[in-house]
Every structure is written in structure tokens, then in C-alpha cells.
Amino acid sequence: MSVENGSKKTGRKHDLGKPDFSLMPPNAELEVVRVLTYGATKYDRDNWKLVDSAADRYFAAARRHMSAVRRGESYDEETGVHHYAHAICSLLFLLELELEKDN
């Protein structure tokens, strides 16, 4: 840290109004990335973009994972990752597809 005339010098960072990624819950983020990594290994990176009827199928997938939680099952049997993380991945894919349509 620089000291100028006996006082601490402070730096500036102009990030007011910018997205604050530190708000992302870290454990949830890690679970979601585990699902994405598993999928990239099993199918291929960004394979989700190539799926026919993707919006319908990822909506159904999100619902299946949410339903599993409602039935008392927390973790996906195949991956060992929380069903909510799988549902979030499907919702992220749906959101991305929607946002791409807008661009």
C-alpha cells in the first residue's frame, strides 16, 4: 500500500452500476458448474445449443428435477449433484435461448 504524506493512498475503481458477480452464492454456483462440466464431458461442450426442440426439452428437464426434489430426492442418481443445480442449468439454457432470440 502506498503512503503519501503520512496518509494512506486509496485507489479508485469505477464499477458503480456494473453487475456485481460477488453476489452469486458460491456453493450454488459450484454445483451448477459441476452439472455443466458433467454435461460437457458426457455430450460435448455447448452441445445443449444443438438439441432439437431445446426449449420444450429443457423446460421438461427442469420440471423433472424439481419434481424429484418434491418427491424427497435431493441428489441426481447419475451425477451425484443436487437436482436444483440440474434444474438451474436447464433454466439457464432456456434463458440463454430467449436472450439470443432478442439479439
N, C-alpha and C positions, 0 to 999 in steps of 0.2 A: 504494500500500500504506500503510495506517495505521501510525503508530508511536505507541506508548503507553509512557511512562516509559522511553524508550530501547530498548525491545524491540519486536520485530515482533509485530503482532497477527495471529492466524490466524483464519480463518473456519471455519465448520462446515457440513458437508453430510451429512445423514442419508440415505445411499444404500446402506448396507451391506445385502447380501442382495437388492438390486434387480438386474434384468438389466443387464449391462454391455455396452452396444452398441459400446463401443470394441474389443471382442474380434472384431468382424466384420472379416474380411480385406477391406481397401478395394478392391483391384483386382478381386477376385472379385465383390464387391458391385456394383461399377460395371458389370461385364459382364452380370450378372443384370438390372440396371436397364435396360441397353441392350436386352435381349431384351423386357422388359416394355414399354418405350417403343415399340419397333418394333411389337409386337402391338397396343398401344393405338391406334397410328396406322393400322395396316392393317385392324383389325377394329372396334375401339372400346374405350374404357376399360371394364374389367371384363367384357368380352364372354365371357371364359372361364367365367364363372359361369352362362352361358345355354346352354352346349353340351350337347346330348343325349348321354347315356351318358358324361358327362365323366370319371368315374373310369377307365373302360376306355380311353378315347381318350387321356387324358393319361398313363396308365401306358404305353401303346403308344408315345406320342411320346417319353417319357423313354428307353425302350428303344432306339428308332431312333437317337436322338442318341448314346447310349452305344455302340451298335453301330458307328456311324460312326467314333468315336474308336478303337475296337478294330481297325477296318479301316485305320487310319492317317490318317484325315481329321480335322484339328483344328478347322477353321472351317466353319460352315454356309455353303453357297454363296449362298443368298438374302440373308442378313443380314450376313455377314462377322463374325459373333460366334461365339465358341467354342461347340462342341457341348455341352460340360459346362454352360455357362450356360443353354442351352436345356433340357437335362435337369433342371437345378436348378429352373427355372421350372415345369416340369411337375410336379416333386415338391412344390414349394411349393403349387401348385394342389391336388394330391392331399391334402396335409396340411391345408390350409385346409378342404377339403370334409369331411374326417374330423373336424376340430375343431368345425366348425359342427354336425355331427350330434350331438356330445356336449353341445352347449349347448341 
